[in-house]
Amino acid sequence: MKAEIIAFIDALILYDYLLFGATAALFILFLLLAILLRHRIGAALSMVLFAFLILILAPTLGYRYMHQWLFHKELALTHHRALEFTDALMIKGTLTNTSRFPFTSCHVHAGTYKLSGYPIIDSLFKLNPFRKKSIVLSGPIEQNATVGFTLFFEAFHYEKDYNITLGADCR
């Protein structure tokens, strides 16, 4: 857990610090406004509630949507195949940098989940894939550049229907 927190802090960029600073400033501003409106109980309580909503929601949602906008990418599954002579699944895909910044590294992860034929149960299976694999694409990926990758799921023996999900976190 400590290593994950240190890795998260090391990966922060200037925009993240600006987001967290603006969140803290808005929190303090709404608390000061609540203190000024202390004679109007309803307005003061609503300002305190709004301040705490900003403190909780702004960093989490802001971080997520800001990184989706700053580090936009297109991830495509080009080929997948269960190998015949060994119990393995090969996944080939491409990652295209469509953002305004070059990527220094990308963490590509894939998961396989089973299908049941029922949409509600299938949506639950997506939450817990039965196999996961990830790789790190290091090296600079320039704007509008496409990089191919290959993932292997070793000891993969599943006879029924399954789906593959791909995701990437790029910086």
SVG drawing of the C-alpha trace seen along z (x, -y; Angstrom):
<svg xmlns="http://www.w3.org/2000/svg" viewBox="-32 -37 44 66">
<polyline fill="none" stroke="black" stroke-width="0.4" points="0.0,0.0 2.8,-2.4 4.5,-1.7 1.3,-2.4 0.9,-5.8 4.5,-6.8 4.0,-5.8 0.8,-7.8 2.5,-10.9 5.5,-10.5 3.2,-10.4 1.5,-13.7 1.9,-16.4 1.5,-20.2 -2.2,-20.1 -2.9,-17.7 -1.3,-20.1 -3.4,-23.0 -6.6,-20.9 -5.8,-19.9 -4.9,-23.5 -8.0,-24.9 -10.1,-22.4 -8.5,-23.4 -9.0,-27.1 -12.7,-26.5 -13.2,-24.5 -11.7,-27.2 -13.7,-29.9 -17.0,-28.1 -16.2,-27.6 -15.4,-31.3 -18.6,-32.1 -20.4,-29.8 -18.8,-31.7 -19.9,-35.0 -23.5,-33.7 -23.6,-32.1 -26.7,-34.1 -28.6,-32.5 -28.5,-28.9 -29.9,-27.3 -27.5,-29.2 -24.5,-28.5 -25.3,-24.7 -25.7,-24.5 -22.4,-26.2 -20.7,-23.8 -22.3,-20.8 -21.3,-22.2 -17.7,-22.8 -17.4,-19.1 -19.0,-17.9 -16.3,-19.9 -13.6,-18.5 -14.7,-14.9 -15.9,-15.1 -13.7,-17.7 -10.3,-15.8 -11.7,-12.4 -13.8,-13.3 -11.6,-16.2 -8.5,-13.9 -10.3,-11.3 -11.8,-13.5 -8.8,-15.8 -6.5,-12.8 -9.0,-11.4 -8.9,-14.8 -5.1,-15.4 -3.9,-11.9 -6.5,-10.8 -5.7,-7.6 -7.3,-5.0 -6.9,-1.4 -7.8,1.3 -7.9,5.1 -6.6,6.2 -6.3,9.9 -6.8,12.6 -6.3,16.3 -6.2,19.3 -3.0,21.2 -3.5,24.8 -0.4,26.6 -0.1,24.9 -2.8,23.6 -2.3,19.9 -4.3,16.9 -2.5,14.4 -3.9,10.8 -2.5,8.3 -3.6,4.7 -2.6,1.1 -2.3,-2.0 -2.6,-5.4 -1.7,-8.6 -4.4,-11.2 -3.6,-13.7 -1.6,-16.9 1.3,-15.6 3.8,-12.8 3.5,-9.8 6.5,-8.7 5.0,-5.4 1.7,-3.4 0.4,-0.7 -1.8,1.5 -4.0,4.1 -6.3,6.7 -8.8,9.0 -11.0,11.9 -14.4,12.5 -16.9,15.2 -20.2,14.8 -23.5,16.2 -25.9,15.0 -27.8,12.8 -27.0,9.1 -27.3,8.4 -25.1,11.3 -22.6,10.4 -22.3,6.9 -21.4,8.4 -18.8,10.7 -17.1,7.6 -16.4,6.3 -14.3,9.4 -12.4,10.8 -11.1,14.4 -7.7,13.6 -5.8,10.3 -2.5,9.4 -0.7,6.1 2.4,4.8 4.2,1.4 5.0,-0.2 8.1,-2.4 9.7,-4.9 8.2,-8.0 5.1,-7.7 4.7,-10.9 1.5,-12.5 -0.5,-10.6 1.9,-7.7 0.7,-4.1 2.4,-1.4 1.6,2.3 1.6,4.7 1.2,8.4 -0.1,10.0 0.0,13.7 -2.2,15.3 -0.3,18.5 -2.1,21.6 -5.3,20.3 -7.7,23.2 -11.4,22.0 -13.8,23.8 -16.9,21.6 -17.6,18.1 -15.5,15.2 -14.8,11.6 -11.7,9.5 -11.4,6.0 -8.5,3.7 -7.5,0.6 -4.5,-1.7 -3.2,-4.4 -0.7,-6.7 1.4,-9.5"/>
</svg>
